[in-house]
Every structure is written in structure tokens, then in C-alpha cells.
Amino acid sequence: MHRLFTALGLTVLASAAFAQSDRGNITGTVTDPAGAVVANAPIEARNVNTGAVYQAATTDTGNYTLAQLPAGPYELSVTAQGFRKYTRQGLTIENAQTARIDVALQVGDTTDSVTITEAAALLKTDSGDLSHNVTTDRMDNLPAMGIGAQSSSNLGLRNPMAVTQLVPGTFFQSNTSIRVNGAPNNSQAVRLEGLDATADIMSFSTTLFQPSIDAVQETAILTSNFAPEYGQSGGGVFNYTMKGGTNSYHGTVYDYFVNEILNAGTPYTNNGNGSLLRPAQRRNDFGGTFGGPLSIPKLYRGKDRTFFFFNWEQYKEVQYITTSRSWSPRCRCVRAFSISQVCSPTVRSAPIPSAARFWKTPSTTRTHSGPRAPPTPR
């Protein structure tokens, strides 16, 4: 029994170590002005939005790695005895990204500091994967809501997978087909905060499992050469990072809508008022978000510690359906498929006012009110 629990524990640890992750990493080498490596130098990365601090130290070879960093803006600092404090600002760690930041320290007092505001290099030198990162701002500006009669029903939903239209070598059709680098349709894998969220049963209906666009902070689309941890995918990996609260309160309210009044009219038609006919199209995708530090006045202050984020979205569509109805009198001559004799509608035997008559169909009973009775079927 003890061996069984040991094996189970090792299995859990192994699965956690090789689990898919939506987080990023910072790695690099720390050197002195002569190019020699600096060992045991403290490294610190601070998340600008939440104030969370992640620490590490250089190895004997001067290398360091800050792993499992949530996506967002960071400030990197290195402090070593006999050198000026090094500070790197303006770093943005993206989803599933490994950023290489090499640090060259300058001789001086630790009370002095060197601040660099340069962004991280775009060239990837620590991984061979081909990926594309799309932020919330670009997704908000992307026309993700379908328009036109062909985008009715669930085809008109704002789908976060519409970001594939910004990636070369991909094909996207809302809620129907996704193809990456010529792979079979709908063979992609979806990771939500590192967890597998792939629609294995109904892969062709992505809107049933999609997150809200306004709740997504960043989307990383890995198209080829991705690490083994993102295996079991034949057509790319969609890695979503969801939004979280920060030290400031932020919220949004939105309503994306489609209305026929904004559409062009059908040529060579007339609606009777001198205007062109416009087929009715009414769709609304509305909602809101709100997040920030969790604070209770005089009891708890959540700044730099506890945060919350809330998102709500609803989709409504109005469809106008035209139907027709046929009437069939219930009498013996019709049941016998004969029209040689005239038959009258079945009338209730109870006394009724002369201005109202009742007749029956196979499924309904209708009332006719007025001075004239219903016509006799022929």
C-alpha cells in the first residue's frame, strides 16, 4: 500500500511538471564589465499590475531563470555586491513566452542604480517554436461579431478564435472550421489557463466551449515546432490567459449589435415608402467586466495581495419567421376522400349566439366572430 501511494504521488508530480502552461519565463546571464559571469547575484521580477514579486539567483555559471510568470508587465532588478543596482523596466511577458534578458553590471556602489527602459528583443533565441501573441486590445478592435444573413444564430457570436485571421497560414470560419498550416480541420488544441479545454466531442462547434473575448487577457497561437508539453495537437495550440484583478479598479460596458437599418437595401425593391427593402437582422452581444483589489473597509486591504475579476456576457437575436396554415374541415366526406357531396362544418350542439360559429380541424378549434359565418367548404 505504501508503494502504491508513492507511485501515485510521483505520477501527480510528474504530470504537474509537464503540464501545459499559459505562463512565461525570463532567462539570461549576468556578467561584469569584463564579461566574466557573476554568481549568486539576487534577481527579482515585480509584476507592475499586481505588485507580486518573483525572486531567483544566478548559478555558478552566471545564468538565471524566473519561471512560471503570469503574463503582464514586469520590472526586472539585479543587485550584487560591488556593482550598481540594475533595473530593467518596460518588460512585457507574453503567454507561453521565454524572454532572454542578459544583464551587464557596472562597477559602483549598490546605492547607485542603472535603469533601462528598452523593451525585450523580438528575436527568439531560447525556443524554436513558431507562435503569435494577440492581446485584448487587438481582439477588441477585430470585427469578431459576424454580420449578414449567413452569420445568424451561433455563427454570429463573438468568437475569440477569430484571432486566427491575423495569423499567416490559417483558415477560420466561425463555429465551423479552423485549419492551421494545412492540418486537418478542427484538429487544434485549446488550453485555458494551462488546462485542456479542447472540444473533443463537438470540435466543430467551438462556441459551446469558448471563453468571453472581454475576459481574455492574451491569446498565444502556437502553429509549429512547439514544446512537447503542448503535444496531442495536430493543428496548432490556442493558449488563453484570462484577465485578473490589479491594484486599480477597471471596468468596461459594451454592446455589439447588428441592425438592418445600418445595412444597404436590396436593389430594385421598394418598401412602399420610397426606400429599398432591408431584410430584418437584429443581434446584440452585450455585457461588462469589473475587477480590482479585494478590500473590505476597516477590515481587509487587498492591495498587492488579493484581487478579483468579474465578466458577464449575453447574446440575443431576434428572428422573424413567416409561416402558413392550411384549414381542413373535419367531416365524413373529406375522410372518405370524396368531394361529390357538399359537407358543412361541424357546429356545436349547444345553443350559441348567431354572431359566433365554431368549427374544428384535426388539431385545433377556432372561433369566428362577426356578422357572417365561415364559408362552406367545397
Secondary structure, 3 states (H helix, E strand, C coil): CHHHHHHHHHHHHHHHHCCCCCCEEEEEEEECCCCCECCCCEEEEEECCCCCEEEEECCCCCEEEEEEECCEEEEEEECCCCECEEEEEEEEECCCCEEECCEECCECCCCCEEEECCCCCCCCCCCCCEEEEEEHHHHHHCCCCCCCHHHCHHHHCCCHHHHHHHCCCEEEECCCEEEECCCCCCCCEEEECCEECCCCCCCCCHHHCCCCHHHEEEEEEEEECCCHHHCCCCCCEEEEEECCCCCCCEEEEEEEEEEHHHCCCCCCCCCCCCCCCCCCCEEEEEEEEEEEECCECCCECCCCCCEEEEEEEEEEEECCCCCCCCCCCCCHHHHCCCCCCCCCCCCCCCCCCCCEEEEECCCCEEEEECCCCCCCCC
